[in-house]
Amino acid sequence: MRHSRKRNKLSRPTKVRNALVRNMATSLVLHDKITTTAAKAKVLKPVIEKLVMIVKKDDNVTAIRKLNAYFYDQEATKRMIEIFKPRFEKRSSGFVSMKKRLPRPSDAAPQIEIGFVS
């Protein structure tokens, strides 16, 4: 049964939504933090947490293959292995933090800065 499996659809078709999340995940890994809307940040956080757990638990070859299949840029995979794996070695969860920012001026959409915990 699929109880409690509902996710925000972000008013997009499945393929477009998946591409959006993959693109945001790649950008977050490459830039360490990004500012986006609250709804998109809430969808992105569990994805990033799972990717960091892949890096921590799997051996390097398996992790590289899984990350290359997900990220759009191989530089993101390289950063996950070289930078984030040692950084989060002793941490079991909570790799990502979300901070509220001022609303976007054009349409007053709530903004959140999502980034990795240092």
C-alpha positions in Angstrom: 0.0 0.0 0.0 1.2 3.5 -0.7 0.0 5.4 2.4 1.7 8.8 3.0 3.5 8.8 -0.4 2.0 12.0 -1.7 4.5 14.6 -2.9 4.0 18.1 -4.2 3.6 17.9 -8.0 4.7 21.6 -8.5 2.0 22.0 -11.2 4.2 20.1 -13.8 4.0 16.9 -15.6 6.1 14.0 -14.2 9.0 14.2 -16.7 9.3 18.0 -16.3 9.1 17.8 -12.5 11.8 15.1 -12.4 14.0 17.1 -14.7 13.5 20.2 -12.5 14.4 18.3 -9.3 17.5 16.8 -10.9 18.6 20.2 -12.2 18.1 21.8 -8.8 20.0 18.9 -7.1 22.9 19.4 -9.5 23.0 23.1 -8.9 22.9 22.7 -5.2 25.9 20.3 -5.2 27.9 22.5 -7.5 27.1 25.8 -5.7 26.6 24.5 -2.0 23.5 26.6 -1.7 20.6 27.9 -3.8 17.6 30.1 -3.3 14.3 28.8 -4.6 10.6 28.8 -3.7 9.4 27.0 -0.5 7.5 24.3 -2.4 10.5 23.4 -4.6 12.9 23.4 -1.6 10.6 21.0 0.3 10.6 18.6 -2.7 14.4 18.9 -3.1 15.5 18.2 0.5 14.7 14.5 0.7 16.2 13.9 -2.7 19.5 15.4 -1.6 19.4 13.6 1.7 19.1 10.3 -0.1 22.0 11.1 -2.5 24.3 11.9 0.4 23.3 8.6 2.0 24.2 6.8 -1.2 27.7 8.4 -1.1 28.2 7.5 2.5 27.0 3.9 2.4 28.1 2.6 -1.1 31.6 2.0 -2.2 33.0 4.6 -4.6 32.4 2.7 -7.8 28.7 2.0 -7.0 28.2 5.5 -5.7 29.8 7.1 -8.8 27.5 5.1 -11.1 24.4 5.9 -9.2 25.2 9.6 -9.0 26.2 9.9 -12.7 22.9 8.4 -13.5 21.1 11.1 -11.5 23.2 14.3 -12.0 23.4 16.2 -15.2 27.0 17.2 -14.6 29.9 14.8 -13.7 31.5 17.6 -11.8 28.6 17.3 -9.3 29.5 13.6 -8.8 33.1 14.4 -8.3 32.2 17.1 -5.6 30.0 14.6 -3.8 32.7 12.0 -3.6 35.6 14.3 -2.8 34.0 17.1 -0.7 30.7 15.9 0.9 31.7 12.3 1.7 34.4 13.3 4.2 32.4 16.3 5.4 29.4 14.1 6.4 31.3 11.0 7.5 30.3 11.4 11.2 26.8 12.8 10.6 24.0 10.3 10.3 21.3 12.7 9.0 20.4 16.3 8.6 22.8 17.1 5.7 20.7 20.0 4.4 19.5 23.2 6.1 16.7 25.4 4.9 16.5 29.1 5.8 13.6 31.4 5.1 14.3 34.5 3.0 12.3 37.6 2.0 9.5 36.9 -0.5 10.2 37.3 -4.1 9.4 41.0 -5.1 7.6 40.2 -8.3 4.9 37.8 -7.1 5.6 37.6 -3.3 6.3 33.9 -3.5 7.9 32.6 -0.3 11.7 32.0 -0.8 14.0 29.6 0.9 17.7 29.3 0.8 18.6 25.6 0.9 22.2 24.6 1.4 24.5 22.0 2.9 25.3 22.0 6.6 29.0 22.8 7.2 
